[in-house]
Amino acid sequence: MTGFTNTEELLSRKRNLVPFSTEDALKEKGAFYSKKRFFTSYAIEDQSLITGQNPWSPRAVAKLLIQKLEEVV
């Protein structure tokens, strides 16, 4: 999985507004957390789950979704 990184939360000044860190929470729950450089597009797919790291990632998420749909058809 991926999601907003600790660095992105800190740099976007969201750390005090959000009651938990996405990165830390996913790791604590045992998720395999993957990330790239902060504020860059990144998406990851694992079976039927597709996640994007941040607001710069929708295009990457969409591409993975389209690839997944083409596999089904």
Residue pairs with C-beta under 8 A, 6 or more apart in sequence:
1 26
1 31
1 32
1 33
1 34
1 44
1 46
1 49
1 51
2 33
2 34
2 35
2 42
2 43
2 44
2 51
2 52
2 53
3 22
3 23
3 26
3 33
3 51
3 53
3 54
4 14
4 22
4 23
4 53
4 54
5 22
5 23
5 35
5 38
5 53
5 54
6 21
6 23
6 24
7 38
8 14
8 38
8 39
8 53
8 54
9 15
9 18
9 21
9 22
9 23
11 38
11 39
15 21
23 33
23 35
26 33
27 33
32 46
34 42
34 44
35 42
35 53
36 42
36 53
38 54
39 54
39 56
40 53
40 56
41 52
41 53
41 54
41 56
41 57
41 59
41 60
42 52
42 53
42 54
42 57
42 60
43 50
43 51
43 52
43 53
43 57
43 60
43 61
43 63
43 64
44 50
44 51
44 64
45 64
45 67
45 68
48 68
50 61
50 64
50 65
50 68
51 61
52 58
52 60
52 61
